[in-house]
Amino acid sequence: MRRPLLTFAVLLTLALGSLGAGPSDTPSLPDRLADTGGGSQLITAEAPDTASTTGTVTWWERRGGRWVAAGSAPVRFGANGLAEGATREQGTSTTPTGLYDLPYAFGIEDAPAGTTYPYRKVNDDSWWCQDNASRAYNRWVEPRPADCRADEAEHLVTYGTQYARALVIGFNYERPVRNRGAGIFLHVDGRGATAGCVSVPAEAMAEILAWAAPERRPHIAVGTSSGPTAITRY
C-alpha cells in the first residue's frame, strides 16, 4: 500500500504547486523592463514588430510594491512602423523606440477633469518647430520665429482631432540632435497611422491625462515584443 500512497502524495504536491503558479506569479511587463524611469507611473506602448502600425498601450502604477495596470487601449504607431530611437532619422514616419519622460501636456481642448499634469493650451500662435536650421528646433514656439520656416513646423491649432489633447514625449528633447526627429507626442487618434507619434482613442487620452501625476514621474516605454527593439530592453 505504500506505493499508491506515495503516488497520491506526489500528485497532491504537483496539484498544489500548479495552483500557486497563477497569473499573479508572472512578472508584469514593467518588471521585465531594463528601466522604468525611476517613478511610480509608467506607460508602455508595445507593437508586435517594427513593421507594425498598431499595438497596445497600457498605463501602470506602483501599488503596494507591485506594478498594476490602471488601464489599456489600442495604440497606433508611425506609418512606416517603429525604429530604434537612438538612430532614427527625421521624416521617416517611424515611431522612435526607447524610454522617455513626459515633459508636459497640451491641447486645443481644455484638460480633462482631474488633470494635475502641466497643461498648455493651444492658440492660433502655437507652433512646434521642426526646422533643423532653427534655434527653436523641437520646441513649442509662440509665435513662430523668423528662423523657423512655416513649412518645417506644425501649426498646432490646425490638428483639431489629434491635438485635442496630447502629451509631449521627451524623444530628442533635452539636447536635440538635428535630423533625429521633432514633435513626437502621445496624442488622440487621427484617421490612421501617425507620422511618428503614438496615438490612442480620445477616451483613453482623457483617462491618461487625468491619471498622470507629475510627482510620480511618469515615463513612456515604446518598443516591440521581441528583437533588437524589444520594449524590455529599455
One Martini backbone bead per residue (centre of mass of N, CA, C, O) as a GRO file, in nm:
protein
  234
    1MET     BB    1   0.050   0.066  -0.008
    2ARG     BB    2   0.285   0.276  -0.036
    3ARG     BB    3   0.282   0.344  -0.338
    4PRO     BB    4   0.002   0.487  -0.363
    5LEU     BB    5   0.062   0.699  -0.147
    6LEU     BB    6   0.303   0.828  -0.292
    7THR     BB    7   0.152   0.907  -0.549
    8PHE     BB    8  -0.055   1.089  -0.412
    9ALA     BB    9   0.151   1.290  -0.293
   10VAL     BB   10   0.271   1.387  -0.561
   11LEU     BB   11   0.008   1.488  -0.690
   12LEU     BB   12  -0.062   1.691  -0.469
   13THR     BB   13   0.191   1.867  -0.499
   14LEU     BB   14   0.146   1.944  -0.797
   15ALA     BB   15  -0.132   2.076  -0.761
   16LEU     BB   16  -0.047   2.295  -0.558
   17GLY     BB   17   0.169   2.421  -0.740
   18SER     BB   18  -0.025   2.507  -0.973
   19LEU     BB   19  -0.199   2.696  -0.797
   20GLY     BB   20   0.046   2.896  -0.729
   21ALA     BB   21   0.090   2.942  -1.058
   22GLY     BB   22  -0.030   3.214  -1.123
   23PRO     BB   23  -0.062   3.526  -1.260
   24SER     BB   24   0.078   3.672  -1.009
   25ASP     BB   25   0.369   3.522  -1.085
   26THR     BB   26   0.383   3.699  -1.330
   27PRO     BB   27   0.563   3.919  -1.470
   28SER     BB   28   0.539   4.222  -1.546
   29LEU     BB   29   0.631   4.434  -1.780
   30PRO     BB   30   0.788   4.635  -1.598
   31ASP     BB   31   0.961   4.403  -1.461
   32ARG     BB   32   1.107   4.345  -1.761
   33LEU     BB   33   1.243   4.602  -1.760
   34ALA     BB   34   1.540   4.773  -1.747
   35ASP     BB   35   1.357   5.044  -1.730
   36THR     BB   36   1.120   5.304  -1.570
   37GLY     BB   37   1.254   5.598  -1.456
   38GLY     BB   38   1.186   5.596  -1.121
   39GLY     BB   39   0.892   5.584  -1.097
   40SER     BB   40   0.518   5.519  -1.033
   41GLN     BB   41   0.481   5.561  -1.350
   42LEU     BB   42   0.365   5.389  -1.660
   43ILE     BB   43   0.404   5.367  -2.017
   44THR     BB   44   0.307   5.124  -2.261
   45ALA     BB   45   0.421   5.066  -2.611
   46GLU     BB   46   0.326   4.781  -2.802
   47ALA     BB   47   0.466   4.590  -3.065
   48PRO     BB   48   0.519   4.316  -3.252
   49ASP     BB   49   0.683   4.500  -3.468
   50THR     BB   50   0.846   4.727  -3.682
   51ALA     BB   51   0.597   4.704  -3.902
   52SER     BB   52   0.401   4.812  -3.714
   53THR     BB   53   0.092   5.025  -3.650
   54THR     BB   54   0.006   4.844  -3.404
   55GLY     BB   55  -0.123   4.802  -3.054
   56THR     BB   56  -0.040   4.845  -2.702
   57VAL     BB   57  -0.163   5.037  -2.430
   58THR     BB   58  -0.029   5.091  -2.093
   59TRP     BB   59  -0.112   5.185  -1.761
   60TRP     BB   60   0.098   5.224  -1.471
   61GLU     BB   61   0.127   5.136  -1.111
   62ARG     BB   62   0.228   5.165  -0.787
   63ARG     BB   63   0.121   4.893  -0.558
   64GLY     BB   64   0.248   4.756  -0.295
   65GLY     BB   65   0.522   4.703  -0.476
   66ARG     BB   66   0.349   4.697  -0.749
   67TRP     BB   67   0.258   4.645  -1.075
   68VAL     BB   68  -0.038   4.808  -1.207
   69ALA     BB   69  -0.303   4.814  -1.409
   70ALA     BB   70  -0.507   5.106  -1.504
   71GLY     BB   71  -0.489   5.067  -1.829
   72SER     BB   72  -0.620   5.014  -2.176
   73ALA     BB   73  -0.524   5.033  -2.537
   74PRO     BB   74  -0.518   5.107  -2.844
   75VAL     BB   75  -0.243   5.157  -3.081
   76ARG     BB   76  -0.051   5.392  -3.275
   77PHE     BB   77   0.182   5.428  -3.535
   78GLY     BB   78   0.378   5.458  -3.774
   79ALA     BB   79   0.356   5.410  -4.114
   80ASN     BB   80   0.669   5.269  -4.082
   81GLY     BB   81   0.667   5.218  -3.786
   82LEU     BB   82   0.963   5.129  -3.618
   83ALA     BB   83   1.255   5.282  -3.446
   84GLU     BB   84   1.545   5.338  -3.328
   85GLY     BB   85   1.595   5.619  -3.143
   86ALA     BB   86   1.919   5.657  -3.166
   87THR     BB   87   1.885   5.634  -3.517
   88ARG     BB   88   1.676   5.803  -3.608
   89GLU     BB   89   1.498   5.967  -3.877
   90GLN     BB   90   1.380   6.228  -4.020
   91GLY     BB   91   1.092   6.162  -4.221
   92THR     BB   92   1.010   5.830  -4.177
   93SER     BB   93   0.748   5.750  -4.018
   94THR     BB   94   0.866   5.675  -3.729
   95THR     BB   95   0.872   5.524  -3.419
   96PRO     BB   96   1.042   5.572  -3.136
   97THR     BB   97   1.235   5.388  -2.943
   98GLY     BB   98   1.202   5.378  -2.583
   99LEU     BB   99   1.279   5.584  -2.297
  100TYR     BB  100   1.053   5.844  -2.171
  101ASP     BB  101   0.960   6.137  -2.092
  102LEU     BB  102   0.692   6.386  -1.975
  103PRO     BB  103   0.697   6.713  -1.968
  104TYR     BB  104   0.401   6.780  -2.113
  105ALA     BB  105   0.088   6.912  -2.177
  106PHE     BB  106  -0.168   6.947  -2.442
  107GLY     BB  107  -0.431   7.161  -2.606
  108ILE     BB  108  -0.728   7.266  -2.748
  109GLU     BB  109  -0.851   7.154  -2.521
  110ASP     BB  110  -0.935   7.100  -2.226
  111ALA     BB  111  -0.863   6.962  -1.955
  112PRO     BB  112  -0.936   6.713  -1.782
  113ALA     BB  113  -1.077   6.613  -1.523
  114GLY     BB  114  -0.811   6.595  -1.276
  115THR     BB  115  -0.580   6.746  -1.386
  116THR     BB  116  -0.212   6.792  -1.289
  117TYR     BB  117  -0.071   6.835  -1.534
  118PRO     BB  118   0.102   7.014  -1.731
  119TYR     BB  119  -0.103   7.254  -1.925
  120ARG     BB  120  -0.118   7.356  -2.265
  121LYS     BB  121  -0.270   7.595  -2.455
  122VAL     BB  122  -0.392   7.627  -2.764
  123ASN     BB  123  -0.327   7.861  -3.029
  124ASP     BB  124  -0.279   8.051  -3.313
  125ASP     BB  125   0.050   8.080  -3.219
  126SER     BB  126   0.098   7.771  -3.219
  127TRP     BB  127   0.411   7.591  -3.245
  128TRP     BB  128   0.620   7.330  -3.399
  129CYS     BB  129   0.956   7.301  -3.437
  130GLN     BB  130   1.133   7.128  -3.737
  131ASP     BB  131   1.378   7.310  -3.793
  132ASN     BB  132   1.715   7.247  -3.825
  133ALA     BB  133   1.800   7.570  -3.848
  134SER     BB  134   1.677   7.622  -3.576
  135ARG     BB  135   1.684   7.724  -3.241
  136ALA     BB  136   1.375   7.580  -3.206
  137TYR     BB  137   1.425   7.291  -3.218
  138ASN     BB  138   1.195   7.102  -3.073
  139ARG     BB  139   0.973   7.344  -3.015
  140TRP     BB  140   0.772   7.550  -2.865
  141VAL     BB  141   0.611   7.826  -3.037
  142GLU     BB  142   0.525   8.186  -2.939
  143PRO     BB  143   0.567   8.268  -3.194
  144ARG     BB  144   0.694   8.220  -3.492
  145PRO     BB  145   0.999   8.233  -3.592
  146ALA     BB  146   1.196   8.332  -3.856
  147ASP     BB  147   1.391   8.058  -3.838
  148CYS     BB  148   1.097   7.911  -3.874
  149ARG     BB  149   0.958   7.743  -4.101
  150ALA     BB  150   0.637   7.669  -4.186
  151ASP     BB  151   0.717   7.397  -4.356
  152GLU     BB  152   0.888   7.322  -4.060
  153ALA     BB  153   0.600   7.322  -3.912
  154GLU     BB  154   0.346   7.307  -3.658
  155HIS     BB  155   0.012   7.402  -3.655
  156LEU     BB  156  -0.160   7.303  -3.395
  157VAL     BB  157  -0.463   7.408  -3.451
  158THR     BB  158  -0.495   7.223  -3.724
  159TYR     BB  159  -0.514   6.962  -3.512
  160GLY     BB  160  -0.810   6.900  -3.386
  161THR     BB  161  -0.789   6.596  -3.318
  162GLN     BB  162  -0.499   6.516  -3.222
  163TYR     BB  163  -0.467   6.806  -3.039
  164ALA     BB  164  -0.681   6.809  -2.825
  165ARG     BB  165  -0.481   6.594  -2.684
  166ALA     BB  166  -0.151   6.584  -2.514
  167LEU     BB  167   0.186   6.441  -2.497
  168VAL     BB  168   0.505   6.492  -2.443
  169ILE     BB  169   0.779   6.337  -2.582
  170GLY     BB  170   1.129   6.305  -2.482
  171PHE     BB  171   1.229   6.299  -2.772
  172ASN     BB  172   1.489   6.486  -2.854
  173TYR     BB  173   1.473   6.727  -2.619
  174GLU     BB  174   1.699   6.815  -2.425
  175ARG     BB  175   1.925   6.736  -2.672
  176PRO     BB  176   1.904   6.811  -2.975
  177VAL     BB  177   1.921   6.628  -3.277
  178ARG     BB  178   1.974   6.672  -3.582
  179ASN     BB  179   1.756   6.474  -3.778
  180ARG     BB  180   1.604   6.286  -3.562
  181GLY     BB  181   1.354   6.458  -3.442
  182ALA     BB  182   1.014   6.600  -3.415
  183GLY     BB  183   0.720   6.592  -3.262
  184ILE     BB  184   0.666   6.372  -3.021
  185PHE     BB  185   0.354   6.217  -2.940
  186LEU     BB  186   0.074   6.173  -2.728
  187HIS     BB  187  -0.231   6.117  -2.901
  188VAL     BB  188  -0.497   6.146  -3.086
  189ASP     BB  189  -0.660   5.997  -3.311
  190GLY     BB  190  -0.688   5.965  -3.636
  191ARG     BB  191  -0.730   5.797  -3.939
  192GLY     BB  192  -0.440   5.666  -3.872
  193ALA     BB  193  -0.147   5.659  -3.896
  194THR     BB  194   0.144   5.809  -3.822
  195ALA     BB  195   0.446   6.023  -3.835
  196GLY     BB  196   0.561   5.901  -3.521
  197CYS     BB  197   0.362   5.877  -3.324
  198VAL     BB  198   0.139   5.826  -3.049
  199SER     BB  199  -0.193   5.675  -3.056
  200VAL     BB  200  -0.526   5.731  -2.917
  201PRO     BB  201  -0.809   5.734  -2.798
  202ALA     BB  202  -0.980   5.987  -2.655
  203GLU     BB  203  -1.055   5.840  -2.390
  204ALA     BB  204  -0.766   5.752  -2.319
  205MET     BB  205  -0.637   6.032  -2.307
  206ALA     BB  206  -0.812   6.135  -2.075
  207GLU     BB  207  -0.730   5.919  -1.869
  208ILE     BB  208  -0.426   5.973  -1.866
  209LEU     BB  209  -0.438   6.274  -1.774
  210ALA     BB  210  -0.596   6.214  -1.504
  211TRP     BB  211  -0.368   6.008  -1.397
  212ALA     BB  212  -0.133   6.180  -1.422
  213ALA     BB  213   0.156   6.244  -1.201
  214PRO     BB  214   0.425   6.440  -1.156
  215GLU     BB  215   0.530   6.317  -0.874
  216ARG     BB  216   0.551   6.015  -1.030
  217ARG     BB  217   0.719   6.017  -1.291
  218PRO     BB  218   0.634   5.962  -1.580
  219HIS     BB  219   0.670   5.721  -1.843
  220ILE     BB  220   0.772   5.597  -2.173
  221ALA     BB  221   0.749   5.282  -2.342
  222VAL     BB  222   0.891   5.185  -2.661
  223GLY     BB  223   0.809   4.874  -2.842
  224THR     BB  224   0.870   4.542  -2.888
  225SER     BB  225   0.829   4.204  -2.820
  226SER     BB  226   1.103   4.175  -2.989
  227GLY     BB  227   1.429   4.212  -3.027
  228PRO     BB  228   1.622   4.498  -3.060
  229THR     BB  229   1.326   4.664  -2.986
  230ALA     BB  230   1.258   4.567  -2.720
  231ILE     BB  231   1.092   4.685  -2.448
  232THR     BB  232   1.283   4.534  -2.230
  233ARG     BB  233   1.551   4.711  -2.300
  234TYR     BB  234   1.443   5.005  -2.161
   0.00000   0.00000   0.00000
